[in-house]
Amino acid sequence: MKYTYYIADVFTKQIFSGAQVAVFPKADGLKCQQMQLIARELNLTETVFVLHKNNDDGKRRMRIFSPKAEINFAGHPIIATAFVLATCGDIVLSEAFTPVVFEQNSGLINATITNVDGKPGFIQFTGKVSPIVDRFAPPNGELASFLSIPEAQIDTKKYSTRLVSCGFPYLIVPVYNYETVRNARFNFQAWSQSIAPQTAAQEILLFSAKTPFADADFNARLLGSNIGLQDDPPVGTAMPAFAAYLCSFEHLQKGTYTFAVDRGDEKSRRSVINLEMDHKGEDSLTYRIGGEAVLVAEGVMTVPDALS
């Protein structure tokens, strides 16, 4: 069988920036093993397979795979899939805003596609989480040692390090300067000797409220024992936890807030993620994540019926 696929750069307006996501808009007929091998072959952070069986109610089923395993929830694929389906005509943009419902392993996701002269523009999806915020964190000296940053750079004035989980735990570490985020390097030996692994978090979201770009309020980066030393992976999946982290501080008054978070820089596929949250001081938190995408490539893959 031959399957058409598209590659989109997500959370960017500029080709060859942002995060690369492959989308197979008509993946019915593919088995789980085939999807995994295809994702491994493309070797992108995420590959999406859209299934149309039993979608009389208009829902699109998404199966998301990294080169190593299936992923239950991810944010970048929502933007990429909405963009690709609207680009190839699977979703018709007849109104100014077109709603669409996706189904990931984690559940249903509502998204909206903005119509710009018949083409997809800004895409936003909505979610609701019940976050767990733990103020227990390793001492700043330990944080600095396994992040390879100066201890004095860790923000102790406006923010503090906290563990936040919306289903997946992140150790969120604030620093004063953008350059500190960019220059950080994960030190596995220092990590293993600290109390950090006891927090259950295997990934650290390092961020600064300073960025040299006018279109962003924060710069963020993921580091951890399973992330390559030079890697700067997508941070979209961590954004619900980041929203809950911001809401956990008393100085943030109740209300609706909109921020822009950038990842990377001009030399490393910079992304800009628009994050909106309804801070009501309740146990649950409603968030909205949005961005744009650009089409990079279109191809056809031949997939044999039997794979060993």
N, C-alpha and C positions, 0 to 999 in steps of 0.2 A: 504494500500500500504506500501511496505517496501522500505526505502531509505538508501543507503549506505552513510556514511559521514566519513570524516577524520579530525583529529585535528593536526595542525602543530604549532610548535613554530617558530616565525618569527623574522627576524633580529638577528639571532644567529646561531652559529654552534653547540651549546651545548644544548642537550635535557634538558628540565625543566628550560630553560632560555627564554629570549625574551618575546614576546606577544603571547598568545594563540588565535588562530583563527580556527573556525570550517568551513569546506567546504563541501557542498553537491554537488558533481560534476554533478549529473543528477537529477535536481529538477523539471523538467517539470511535470506538473500535480498538483503541490502544489499551493494553493491559498495564498493570502497575509496574511489572518488571521492565516492560518496554519504555515506559515513562522515565524510570530511573536511569536506564542506559542512555536514553536520549539526553537527559540532563547532564549526565557524566560526559557525554560526547561534546556537548556545547560548552560545558565547563564555565558557565556563568553562575553568579551568586544564586539566581533563582530562574527556573523555567516553569511556565504556567501551561497547563492543559485544560482547555475549556470543553466541558461536556454538555450536550444539549438534550440528552435523554430525559424524558419526564419533566420537561421545562414548560409545560402548558401554562403554568402560572407566571412565566416570564423570567424565572430565576435562572442564572447561569452558574453551573457547578464548576468550581476551580479546584484542580489538584496542583499543588505547588511542590517542586522538588529542587533541592540543592544537588550538587554533584554527589553528595554522600547519602542523603536521606530525604524522606518526605517531610514537609513543613506544615504544621497545622494552621498557623496564622502568619501572615506577613503583609505589610502595608504597601511596599513598592509594587508588588504584583497587582494590587487593586487598581492603582493609577495606570499601570502599563496595560492591563487587560481592558479597562474601560476605553483607553485611548486607541488600542489596536482594533477592538470590535467596532468602535465608531468610525475609524479610518477605513476599514475594509467593508463597511456597510452592514455588518451584522446587527448593529444598533443604529437606528435611523434617528438623526437629530432634526426633528421637525419643530421643536419648540426652543425657546431661549435656554431652558434648563431641562435636561432629560434625566429622569430618575432611572436607576437600574439596581437590581438586587443580585448580589453575588452570594454564593454559598461556599465557604471554606470548611475544612474539617472542624474548626472551632465554632462554626455557626453562621448565621446570616449577617450580611453586611449591606447597608444601604449607601449608595453612592449617587452623585449628581454630576452630570457632564454639561459644561457650558458650551453653547453653540456659538462659534465664531465664523460667520459666513459659511455655514454648512460643515465646518470642520471642528474637531474637539479642541477646546481650549482648557480652561482651568477645571480640574477634576477634584472633587472632595468626597470623602467618605466619613461616616459617623459611627462612633462606637460608644459603648458604656462599660465601665469597669468598676470593680469593687476592690480598690487597691489596699495593700498591706504596707504600711510604712513603719520601719524599725529604725530608731535613732542610734542603736548600737552599731558602732563602726570601729575599725582598727585605729590605733593612735596615728596622728599625722606623720610621725616618723616612719611608721611602717608603710603608710600610703605612699609617701615620698620615695621610699626605697624600692618598692616594686613597680612604681610608675616612672622611676628615674627622673624625678623632678625635684627642684628645691622645696624643702619643707615650708619655707616662708611664702611660697606661692599658693598654698592651699587656703582658700577663702574661709575665714572664721568670723567674719564680720556680718555680711548680709546673709550668707548661706552656711551650711555645714554638710558634712558627708552623712548620707542616710542610705539605708537599704530599702528599695521599693520593689514590690512585686505586683504585677497585674496578671499573674499566671506564670511569669518567668522573672526570677529575681535579678535586679541590677544593683550594683553598688555605685551610687551616683556621687561623684567627687567634683566639687566646685574649685576652680582656680581663678586667680585674678587676671591673668593675661592670655591672650590668644596664642602667643608664641609658645607658651607652656603646653598648651593642648597639642600643638603641631609637633613639638619636639619630644614629647613623652615617648618612652620605650618600655614595654612590659619586660620585667625581670622575673623570670619564672622561679629562680632560686630564692629570691627575696620573698616572693609570693608564698612559696611553700613553707617558709620559715615564719610567716606571720600568722595572725589569727584570722585573716581574711577568708580562707577557704571554709572556716567554720560558719560563716554567715550564709552559706549555701549559694551565694552569688558566684558565678563563674565568668561573668563579664562585668567590666567597669565602664560606666558612661562618664567620661571626663568632659567637663564643659567650662566655658568662660562666657561671661556676660559682655565680653568685648570682642569685636570682630572688625576688621578693616573695611568690610563691605556694607554699603548703605542699605542694602535690602535685607539685612539679617540682624536679629537681636542677640542671638547666641551662636557660638560655635561649639559643636559637639563631636566626640570621637569615641568609638568603642575599642577597648583593649581587653585582653584576657589570655588565659592559658591555651585556648583553642583558636586564637587569632594570630596570624602570621605577624612577625616582628615589624614588617614594613607595610602591612595591610591597613587599610582605612575603610572598613566595611560599611554598608548602608546602615543608617540608624533609625529608619522609619519604624521598625518594630518596637524600638525602645521609647518612642514618643509618648504613648499612653502613660508609661511609668514616669517619664520626665514631667508630663503635665501634673500627675499626682504628686510628684516631688515638689513642684513649685507651689501647689495648693496646700502643702503641709506646713508652710511657714505662716506664722501669725501676722506678719506684716503685709501679706497679700489679702486685701479685703475681698469680701464676696462680690461676685460679678462675673461678667463674661470677658475673657481676655483673648487677644490674638497676638501671637508671636511668630517670628520667622527664625528657623534654626538652620544654619548651614553646616555642611559636613565637607571636609576636604578644603582644597584651595584651588587656585587657577591652574596649578600644575598637576593636580591629582583628582580630576573629575568632580569638581565642586557641585554639590546639591543644595537646593533651597527648599525646605519643608515648611509649609504654613500650618501652624498649630493653633487651634482655637479650643477653648475649654470653658465650661460653665461651672464656676466655683461657687457652690452653694453651701459648703461646709457640711455636706452629708457623707454618708458612707460610700455612696456610688458617685461616679464622676462621668459626665458626658463630654466627649471630646470630638473634634472634627479635624481631620488631617487632609491637606490639599496640596496640589502642585500641578505642574504641567509636564508634558513629555514631547519628545520628538522621535520620528521614525528614522532608524539607522539602516536597516536591511530587511530584505524579504527573500525567503528561500524556500526550497522544496527538499524534504528529506524522505528518502526511501527506507521504509522500515519493514524488514522481513517478518512473516507471520510467526516463525519460530525462532526464538533466540536462546542460546545456550549460556 
